[in-house]
Amino acid sequence: MRRRQPALQLGDYVSLYSPSQLFCYRRFDETSDLVVALNFSSQYQKWVLPIEFRNQSKVLLSTFMDRQGGCVGDTLELRGNEGLILERSYQSQSPHTKEKR
């Protein structure tokens, strides 16, 4: 994953607010924007995503290897001892572009 996503190695790092059982951070560069969320407890945890990632991200990787793709909403649900990497999907249209009918 680190070879396919250079931002994980060389991108800017920002620690994100999260409950004490979670460790969440953002790595980004000019080509990608990622969030890494790690649940260090054995219990299910729910985390509210940063606004830039809400309804605009997908799961790239889970430590359980059973979650990939699909749009993530406003919150992220992590199982006990699960880690996830999310990728932000950029909108293909400008917010000022009107849809043709």
C-alpha positions in Angstrom: 0.0 0.0 0.0 2.8 2.4 0.8 4.3 2.0 -2.7 1.0 2.6 -4.4 0.2 5.6 -2.1 3.3 7.8 -1.8 1.4 10.2 0.5 1.6 7.5 3.2 5.4 7.8 3.1 6.1 11.4 2.0 2.9 13.3 2.3 2.1 16.0 4.9 0.9 14.6 8.3 -1.9 16.0 10.4 -3.1 14.4 13.6 -6.9 14.3 13.8 -9.2 14.6 16.9 -10.5 11.2 17.9 -11.6 9.5 21.1 -8.9 8.0 23.3 -9.3 4.5 22.0 -8.7 5.6 18.4 -5.6 7.0 16.7 -6.5 8.9 13.5 -4.4 11.0 11.2 -4.4 12.4 7.7 -1.6 12.0 5.1 -1.9 14.0 1.8 0.1 15.3 -1.1 -0.8 16.9 -4.4 -2.2 13.7 -5.8 -3.9 12.0 -2.9 -5.7 12.6 0.4 -5.8 9.8 3.0 -7.1 9.1 6.5 -5.7 6.3 8.6 -7.9 5.3 11.6 -6.7 2.8 14.1 -9.0 1.3 16.8 -6.7 0.1 19.7 -9.6 -1.2 21.8 -11.4 -4.5 21.5 -14.7 -2.7 21.3 -16.6 -1.3 18.3 -15.9 2.4 17.9 -17.7 5.1 15.8 -15.8 8.2 14.7 -17.1 11.3 12.9 -15.0 11.9 9.8 -13.4 15.3 9.0 -15.8 17.3 6.9 -13.7 17.0 3.8 -14.0 13.2 3.9 -17.8 13.0 4.6 -19.6 11.3 1.8 -16.5 11.7 -0.4 -14.3 8.8 0.6 -13.9 5.1 0.2 -12.1 2.3 2.1 -8.8 1.4 0.5 -7.7 -1.2 3.1 -8.9 -2.8 6.3 -6.7 -4.8 8.6 -9.4 -7.5 8.5 -9.0 -7.5 4.6 -12.8 -7.7 4.1 -13.7 -4.0 3.5 -12.8 -2.3 0.3 -14.5 0.4 -1.8 -17.9 1.8 -1.4 -18.7 5.3 -0.3 -18.3 6.2 3.4 -20.8 8.5 5.0 -20.4 11.0 7.8 -19.1 8.5 10.3 -16.6 5.6 10.3 -17.4 2.4 12.1 -14.4 0.4 13.3 -14.6 -3.0 14.7 -12.4 -3.9 17.7 -8.7 -3.8 16.9 -9.4 -2.7 13.3 -7.4 -0.3 11.2 -8.7 1.4 8.0 -7.2 3.6 5.3 -9.6 5.9 3.6 -9.1 7.8 0.3 -10.9 11.0 -0.4 -12.6 11.0 -3.8 -12.5 14.4 -5.5 -15.6 15.6 -7.3 -15.2 15.4 -11.1 -17.4 18.5 -11.6 -16.9 22.0 -10.2 -19.7 23.1 -7.9 -20.3 25.9 -10.3 -20.8 23.6 -13.3 -24.5 23.1 -14.1 -25.7 19.7 -15.2 -27.0 19.6 -18.8 -30.4 18.1 -19.3 
